[in-house]
Amino acid sequence: MFTTPQQVFDAMPAAFRPQKAGATELALQFNVSGDEGGEWTVEIGDGVCKTSPGQADDPIAIIDMSGRDFLAVFGGKLNAVAAYMSGRIKVSGDVMSIMHLLSFFEMPQE
């Protein structure tokens, strides 16, 4: 199972399911706080997911969350919508564009 945000970002391209994303094209910036946190860019388009460290040039949304919550969301232990509604996840930009983001990935679960 994932123990660092970097491991999740490294796994995202292989876990991406383009048939679920359809024609979605977007760039997101994740700002993950805490131990082993940082900034990462996730780009989805043309049936491919790419991740890279650093800030996105023109993200449709910027997502701020703790490393613990990030791992819990992508590990299937924390509902992203509930975390957003309770303020544990903050989103700047187009919130609606990322509502189905998690469904684009089949991440390994514990």
Z-matrix of the N, CA and C atoms (Angstrom, degrees):
N
C 1 1.449
C 2 1.527 1 109.39
N 3 1.309 2 116.07 1 161.48
C 4 1.456 3 121.33 2 -177.28
C 5 1.526 4 111.21 3 -74.62
N 6 1.327 5 115.21 4 136.59
C 7 1.461 6 119.77 5 177.26
C 8 1.520 7 112.23 6 -119.52
N 9 1.340 8 117.26 7 -9.23
C 10 1.469 9 121.14 8 177.96
C 11 1.530 10 109.44 9 -137.34
N 12 1.318 11 117.07 10 151.53
C 13 1.468 12 119.31 11 174.59
C 14 1.528 13 112.42 12 -57.30
N 15 1.331 14 117.75 13 -38.49
C 16 1.467 15 120.25 14 -179.59
C 17 1.527 16 111.32 15 -56.96
N 18 1.330 17 117.49 16 -39.51
C 19 1.464 18 120.70 17 178.43
C 20 1.526 19 111.28 18 -61.56
N 21 1.329 20 116.99 19 -38.57
C 22 1.467 21 120.60 20 178.48
C 23 1.523 22 109.80 21 -65.16
N 24 1.332 23 117.02 22 -48.81
C 25 1.460 24 119.98 23 -179.24
C 26 1.533 25 111.00 24 -62.51
N 27 1.321 26 117.34 25 -36.64
C 28 1.463 27 120.39 26 177.24
C 29 1.530 28 111.60 27 -64.87
N 30 1.328 29 117.73 28 -32.83
C 31 1.464 30 122.27 29 -177.31
C 32 1.528 31 113.21 30 -83.83
N 33 1.316 32 117.64 31 -19.22
C 34 1.467 33 120.80 32 -173.55
C 35 1.533 34 114.46 33 -57.85
N 36 1.331 35 120.80 34 -46.01
C 37 1.468 36 118.36 35 -178.31
C 38 1.532 37 113.07 36 -58.53
N 39 1.328 38 117.91 37 -41.32
C 40 1.471 39 120.88 38 179.85
C 41 1.527 40 111.76 39 -72.72
N 42 1.329 41 117.19 40 -29.15
C 43 1.468 42 121.60 41 -178.82
C 44 1.530 43 112.44 42 -84.83
N 45 1.318 44 116.43 43 -9.77
C 46 1.462 45 121.58 44 -178.33
C 47 1.522 46 110.60 45 -67.51
N 48 1.325 47 116.16 46 135.75
C 49 1.461 48 123.33 47 178.86
C 50 1.525 49 108.37 48 -117.37
N 51 1.357 50 117.32 49 94.86
C 52 1.464 51 120.98 50 -173.76
C 53 1.526 52 113.38 51 -59.10
N 54 1.327 53 117.84 52 -30.88
C 55 1.464 54 119.61 53 179.60
C 56 1.528 55 111.09 54 -64.59
N 57 1.316 56 117.82 55 -26.90
C 58 1.467 57 121.08 56 177.77
C 59 1.525 58 111.35 57 -80.75
N 60 1.325 59 116.59 58 -28.87
C 61 1.465 60 121.06 59 -179.00
C 62 1.524 61 111.71 60 -81.68
N 63 1.326 62 116.47 61 -24.32
C 64 1.459 63 119.65 62 -179.45
C 65 1.519 64 111.26 63 59.66
N 66 1.316 65 116.16 64 -131.83
C 67 1.469 66 121.95 65 -177.10
C 68 1.529 67 112.90 66 -90.03
N 69 1.322 68 117.32 67 13.02
C 70 1.465 69 120.94 68 -178.87
C 71 1.523 70 110.57 69 -58.59
N 72 1.331 71 114.64 70 132.61
C 73 1.458 72 121.61 71 173.25
C 74 1.519 73 107.64 72 -135.19
N 75 1.332 74 115.92 73 121.25
C 76 1.460 75 119.37 74 -179.09
C 77 1.512 76 110.68 75 -162.40
N 78 1.319 77 113.79 76 162.14
C 79 1.460 78 121.89 77 171.66
C 80 1.521 79 106.76 78 -126.37
N 81 1.315 80 115.45 79 133.81
C 82 1.465 81 121.94 80 179.73
C 83 1.514 82 109.16 81 -123.11
N 84 1.304 83 115.36 82 150.33
C 85 1.454 84 120.38 83 172.06
C 86 1.518 85 107.94 84 -117.83
N 87 1.320 86 115.74 85 127.34
C 88 1.456 87 121.96 86 175.28
C 89 1.522 88 108.38 87 -105.69
N 90 1.326 89 115.94 88 126.38
C 91 1.461 90 122.26 89 172.52
C 92 1.526 91 105.99 90 -110.25
N 93 1.320 92 115.62 91 108.34
C 94 1.460 93 121.50 92 -174.89
C 95 1.522 94 108.04 93 -108.45
N 96 1.328 95 116.50 94 123.37
C 97 1.466 96 120.93 95 -177.26
C 98 1.525 97 110.82 96 -96.45
N 99 1.311 98 115.12 97 164.74
C 100 1.461 99 121.09 98 175.97
C 101 1.520 100 112.06 99 95.40
N 102 1.333 101 114.15 100 -168.04
C 103 1.459 102 121.10 101 -179.26
C 104 1.520 103 110.64 102 -56.93
N 105 1.314 104 115.13 103 131.33
C 106 1.462 105 123.02 104 178.61
C 107 1.525 106 112.89 105 59.59
N 108 1.328 107 115.86 106 23.45
C 109 1.458 108 121.03 107 176.31
C 110 1.513 109 110.57 108 -78.23
N 111 1.314 110 115.40 109 -175.16
C 112 1.452 111 121.26 110 -179.97
C 113 1.510 112 110.43 111 159.75
N 114 1.311 113 115.69 112 -163.53
C 115 1.459 114 122.63 113 178.76
C 116 1.521 115 108.64 114 -116.10
N 117 1.327 116 115.93 115 135.96
C 118 1.460 117 121.61 116 178.18
C 119 1.514 118 109.22 117 -137.78
N 120 1.327 119 114.71 118 149.86
C 121 1.454 120 122.50 119 175.02
C 122 1.523 121 108.60 120 -109.61
N 123 1.337 122 115.66 121 136.77
C 124 1.460 123 122.26 122 172.89
C 125 1.522 124 106.46 123 -121.39
N 126 1.328 125 115.68 124 122.95
C 127 1.466 126 121.33 125 178.54
C 128 1.522 127 109.02 126 -117.61
N 129 1.329 128 115.51 127 129.35
C 130 1.458 129 122.13 128 178.44
C 131 1.519 130 107.39 129 -123.14
N 132 1.330 131 115.69 130 128.44
C 133 1.460 132 120.63 131 178.16
C 134 1.513 133 110.98 132 177.93
N 135 1.303 134 116.55 133 150.62
C 136 1.467 135 122.55 134 179.23
C 137 1.525 136 111.73 135 54.48
N 138 1.339 137 116.66 136 35.02
C 139 1.453 138 120.93 137 176.70
C 140 1.510 139 115.49 138 75.07
N 141 1.340 140 116.96 139 17.38
C 142 1.463 141 121.42 140 -176.26
C 143 1.523 142 109.69 141 -132.30
N 144 1.317 143 115.61 142 146.48
C 145 1.470 144 122.20 143 172.26
C 146 1.523 145 107.78 144 -115.80
N 147 1.329 146 115.50 145 128.86
C 148 1.464 147 121.37 146 176.94
C 149 1.522 148 107.89 147 -123.41
N 150 1.305 149 116.44 148 140.99
C 151 1.461 150 121.09 149 175.12
C 152 1.520 151 108.65 150 -125.79
N 153 1.324 152 114.88 151 149.86
C 154 1.457 153 119.74 152 177.31
C 155 1.521 154 108.88 153 -156.13
N 156 1.325 155 116.50 154 151.42
C 157 1.457 156 118.78 155 175.76
C 158 1.520 157 110.00 156 -70.53
N 159 1.320 158 115.86 157 151.39
C 160 1.454 159 120.60 158 175.66
C 161 1.514 160 113.54 159 105.03
N 162 1.310 161 114.55 160 179.86
C 163 1.460 162 122.29 161 -176.97
C 164 1.523 163 111.31 162 -81.92
N 165 1.335 164 114.91 163 145.64
C 166 1.458 165 121.54 164 175.42
C 167 1.521 166 109.26 165 -76.69
N 168 1.333 167 116.75 166 146.34
C 169 1.461 168 121.08 167 179.33
C 170 1.526 169 111.81 168 -66.76
N 171 1.312 170 117.29 169 -47.49
C 172 1.458 171 121.42 170 -176.92
C 173 1.535 172 109.48 171 -143.94
N 174 1.349 173 116.56 172 70.27
C 175 1.465 174 118.56 173 -174.96
C 176 1.527 175 112.22 174 -71.92
N 177 1.322 176 115.43 175 144.98
C 178 1.461 177 120.58 176 174.72
C 179 1.530 178 109.67 177 -74.92
N 180 1.342 179 115.04 178 -24.61
C 181 1.472 180 120.34 179 177.06
C 182 1.523 181 109.16 180 -154.20
N 183 1.328 182 114.45 181 150.98
C 184 1.464 183 122.31 182 174.10
C 185 1.521 184 106.30 183 -117.59
N 186 1.324 185 115.35 184 126.23
C 187 1.464 186 121.58 185 -175.29
C 188 1.522 187 108.37 186 -113.39
N 189 1.327 188 116.02 187 122.10
C 190 1.460 189 122.48 188 178.82
C 191 1.525 190 109.13 189 -111.28
N 192 1.328 191 116.30 190 128.62
C 193 1.458 192 119.96 191 178.29
C 194 1.528 193 109.68 192 -162.18
N 195 1.313 194 115.71 193 164.52
C 196 1.458 195 119.83 194 178.02
C 197 1.526 196 109.66 195 -76.97
N 198 1.312 197 115.72 196 157.49
C 199 1.452 198 120.35 197 176.92
C 200 1.521 199 111.76 198 -61.16
N 201 1.307 200 116.62 199 -38.70
C 202 1.470 201 121.24 200 179.61
C 203 1.529 202 110.33 201 -62.01
N 204 1.339 203 116.70 202 -46.64
C 205 1.463 204 119.78 203 179.15
C 206 1.524 205 111.58 204 -67.40
N 207 1.328 206 116.97 205 -37.82
C 208 1.456 207 120.89 206 178.26
C 209 1.529 208 110.40 207 -58.44
N 210 1.322 209 116.04 208 -49.01
C 211 1.467 210 120.48 209 179.23
C 212 1.524 211 111.11 210 -63.18
N 213 1.318 212 117.42 211 -38.47
C 214 1.469 213 120.75 212 179.57
C 215 1.521 214 111.78 213 -67.13
N 216 1.323 215 117.41 214 -40.46
C 217 1.471 216 120.61 215 178.75
C 218 1.519 217 110.26 216 -63.90
N 219 1.327 218 117.16 217 -51.40
C 220 1.461 219 119.69 218 -177.09
C 221 1.527 220 112.26 219 -75.89
N 222 1.315 221 117.76 220 -13.87
C 223 1.464 222 121.48 221 174.09
C 224 1.516 223 113.14 222 -92.04
N 225 1.337 224 116.82 223 1.46
C 226 1.455 225 121.07 224 177.66
C 227 1.515 226 115.07 225 78.26
N 228 1.325 227 117.18 226 14.65
C 229 1.467 228 120.70 227 -177.80
C 230 1.523 229 113.96 228 -101.53
N 231 1.328 230 117.44 229 -9.47
C 232 1.456 231 122.14 230 -179.55
C 233 1.519 232 108.51 231 -136.41
N 234 1.310 233 116.36 232 127.23
C 235 1.458 234 121.85 233 177.82
C 236 1.524 235 108.69 234 -73.42
N 237 1.336 236 116.53 235 122.20
C 238 1.456 237 121.17 236 -175.88
C 239 1.521 238 112.41 237 -63.97
N 240 1.323 239 118.06 238 -38.98
C 241 1.467 240 121.05 239 -179.65
C 242 1.526 241 109.91 240 -65.96
N 243 1.319 242 116.74 241 -44.13
C 244 1.468 243 120.28 242 178.70
C 245 1.527 244 110.61 243 -63.24
N 246 1.336 245 116.75 244 -39.78
C 247 1.466 246 120.26 245 178.88
C 248 1.522 247 110.68 246 -66.19
N 249 1.322 248 117.28 247 -37.97
C 250 1.460 249 121.14 248 176.77
C 251 1.525 250 110.49 249 -65.18
N 252 1.314 251 116.37 250 -47.03
C 253 1.469 252 120.86 251 -177.78
C 254 1.532 253 111.45 252 -63.57
N 255 1.319 254 117.93 253 -30.40
C 256 1.462 255 120.93 254 -179.65
C 257 1.527 256 112.71 255 -89.11
N 258 1.338 257 116.98 256 -1.07
C 259 1.461 258 120.43 257 177.52
C 260 1.515 259 114.89 258 89.18
N 261 1.323 260 117.58 259 3.27
C 262 1.465 261 119.98 260 179.72
C 263 1.529 262 111.36 261 -75.39
N 264 1.321 263 116.51 262 -25.24
C 265 1.461 264 122.47 263 174.13
C 266 1.526 265 106.52 264 -118.57
N 267 1.315 266 115.75 265 131.16
C 268 1.464 267 120.54 266 177.37
C 269 1.520 268 107.87 267 -115.39
N 270 1.326 269 115.49 268 135.90
C 271 1.462 270 120.79 269 -179.74
C 272 1.518 271 109.14 270 -125.80
N 273 1.330 272 115.55 271 126.81
C 274 1.457 273 122.08 272 171.94
C 275 1.520 274 106.50 273 -107.00
N 276 1.313 275 116.13 274 132.24
C 277 1.459 276 119.10 275 179.55
C 278 1.517 277 111.10 276 110.39
N 279 1.313 278 116.09 277 -149.61
C 280 1.458 279 123.38 278 -173.27
C 281 1.531 280 111.32 279 -83.55
N 282 1.313 281 115.98 280 91.10
C 283 1.462 282 121.62 281 -178.77
C 284 1.529 283 111.05 282 -61.47
N 285 1.315 284 117.18 283 -40.32
C 286 1.468 285 120.57 284 -176.85
C 287 1.527 286 112.15 285 -62.45
N 288 1.311 287 117.96 286 -29.89
C 289 1.463 288 120.89 287 -177.42
C 290 1.522 289 112.78 288 -68.30
N 291 1.326 290 117.13 289 -19.19
C 292 1.466 291 119.67 290 -176.85
C 293 1.528 292 113.14 291 -110.28
N 294 1.318 293 117.36 292 7.29
C 295 1.468 294 120.60 293 -176.48
C 296 1.530 295 112.84 294 -58.46
N 297 1.318 296 117.52 295 -32.50
C 298 1.461 297 120.55 296 -177.09
C 299 1.527 298 113.01 297 -106.52
N 300 1.314 299 116.45 298 12.08
C 301 1.461 300 121.25 299 -174.68
C 302 1.530 301 112.49 300 -53.54
N 303 1.318 302 117.82 301 -47.35
C 304 1.460 303 120.04 302 -176.40
C 305 1.522 304 112.04 303 -62.12
N 306 1.326 305 117.60 304 -29.82
C 307 1.459 306 119.91 305 -179.32
C 308 1.527 307 112.08 306 -70.49
N 309 1.324 308 118.19 307 -11.13
C 310 1.457 309 121.87 308 178.70
C 311 1.529 310 112.24 309 -79.84
N 312 1.324 311 116.80 310 -6.96
C 313 1.465 312 121.49 311 -174.11
C 314 1.523 313 110.33 312 -125.67
N 315 1.331 314 115.58 313 145.57
C 316 1.454 315 121.82 314 170.49
C 317 1.516 316 106.41 315 -116.44
N 318 1.327 317 114.04 316 84.89
C 319 1.460 318 120.50 317 -177.35
C 320 1.520 319 108.99 318 -82.95
N 321 1.321 320 117.77 319 145.41
C 322 1.468 321 120.38 320 176.11
C 323 1.524 322 109.99 321 -60.81
N 324 1.294 323 116.87 322 139.00
C 325 1.466 324 122.48 323 179.03
C 326 1.513 325 109.28 324 -112.87
N 327 1.334 326 116.06 325 154.95
C 328 1.469 327 120.26 326 177.29
C 329 1.505 328 110.04 327 -71.27
